[in-house]
Amino acid sequence: MNFMLTDDQRSLLDALYKTLSTFGDDYWLECDRSGDFPEAFVAAMAEGGWLGIAMPEEVGGSGLGVTEAALMMRAVAAKGGMTAASSIHMNIFGPKSLATFGNQEQCERWLPDIIAGRTRMCFAVTEPNTGLDTTRLKTKAERRGDHYVVNGHKVFISTAQSAHKIMLIARTAPRDDANPTAGLSLFFTNLDRSRIDVRLIDKMGRKAVDTNELFIDDLEIPVDDLVGEEGKGFNYLLHSLNPERILIASEAVGIGQDALRRATEYAKERVVFERPIGMNQSIQHPLAAGWAQLEAALLMMLKAANLYDAGQPCGVEANAAKYLAAEAGQDMCRQAVATHGGMGYAREFHVERLFREILIPYLAPVSQQLVLCYLAERALGLPKSY
């Protein structure tokens, strides 16, 4: 068992750091204040080929694994928090379903523009009254000749204000209690704003990356924009869940490590009672414990990513990584604010922004409580509780 990065992975990160170094604290603070999408950052990541890190080489990607994508997203989050990570997050894991289940014509039509940054996509799954009970989605897609007509309501959809394309899951057949996962279909199509009303949700953090509610009224989707087979969309969606949990875990670790770095530097420099506060065990111990917890979460994330890339089952590990990283990241961001004292509440020290943003991987894409339910069932063999 080897815990060391390969030479190729180290070279990959060295090249990535050159791109990330252009965007300092002032850039991300201004994004947070203004709410302007980080266009320059996304353009730089696209120019460097980073958006296609895990996409097939034949459509312009790098053909690397989820492990390399997770290492990249940890570095991105450590540099610009969830604002940076969320601005490209969908482009990293979202097209996996397209690359896996789309036909050759669809892959050639869709993926190169996503990888090059010419196409921005959003992913519309969640609905207001179903939460994580995806089998009860109510958005309907009715086949009419050579197209489908979609009506429904989606919520918590990131980047829909500027997205060109939408990956949408909708019901194409009534729900069957005997097989509740059947009858859902996956589409990738144009985000037609004459048929989709995109309404911004005002929120506490990550102001620069929009979150939205979608009202879909008679949206026409060509049959050619159906991904894979009709009625199998839920299974296709599952293919993306483990990579997303791995990437969310990596981002939570990155934010936590950035918060730890900032708190440690402040503890070394801040002098009270003629001594740096970092000499006090009440400051040292929480930071040291946070370091250990973040390292443990990182190792679980890497284990899950390696299992996924090896084609092995990794649901337990991916969910455990998400849980551990979100807990460790939140604890560390809170402690970073506390270490700064009153200055932790000031925007100029950035830790209050990290504290607000770490709640995203804590809450999404699945709650900590549901992760524990999953682990109790799948890792411990306990009866299903929901």
Secondary structure by P-SEA (a helix, b strand, c coil): ccccccaaaaaaaaaaaaaaaaccaaaaaaaaaacccaaaaaaaaaaacccccccccccccccccaaaaaaaaaaaaacccaaaaaaccccccccccccccccaaaaaacccccccccbbbbbcccccccccccccccbbbbbcccbbbbbbccccccccccccccbbbbbccccccccccccbbbbbccccccccbbbbbbcccccccccbbbbbcccccccccccccccaaaaaaaaaaaaaaaaaaaaaaaaaaaaaaaaaaaaaccccccccccccaaaaaaaaaaaaaaaaaaaaaaaaaaaaaaccccaaaaaaaaaaaaaaaaaaaaaaaaaacccccccccaaaaaaaaacccccccccaaaaaaaaaaccccccccc
